[in-house]
Amino acid sequence: VQLQASGGGLVQLGGSLRLSCAASEDSLARYSVGWFRQAPGKEREFVAAISNGGSTTAAADSVKGRFTISGDNAKNTVWLQMISLKPDDTADYYCAARWDVGGGVAYTEHDYRYWGRGTLVTVSS
């Protein structure tokens, strides 16, 4: 599967953005998808994940209540809706996929085999 992340940009404190992760070459119905982010000088960290059928989602404590992950297998796309953005959310955001038809999610980058290029989110104060 090939992944393409998009939707990043510059937003002010408290603003919103929606990131998209579009898949090609295979159906996301066979994969769970995660979003990760990497801020300058920091390690990449888990943000959110969704199972192949969408029945299970997970989010990092730092974004719970502000970020929502969702997906549509018919559109072969997963989204990350971000609200109440803070400067600490500034990072390159990556989507990743792992083959999983069991309805689970994964939290570490080593669990994911397929990665898209990042999309930069910058939150100004």
URLIN-V783317 format. One record per helix or strand of 2 or more residues. SS is the DSSP state (a for helix, b for strand). FROM is the first residue (numbers start at 1). TO is the last residue. Records with the same first field share a line. If there is no record, write none. Layout:
SS: FROM-TO / FROM-TO
This chain:
b: 2-6 / 9-12 / 17-24 / 31-38 / 45-50 / 57-59 / 67-72 / 77-82 / 91-99 / 114-115 / 119-124
a: 28-30 / 87-89 / 109-111
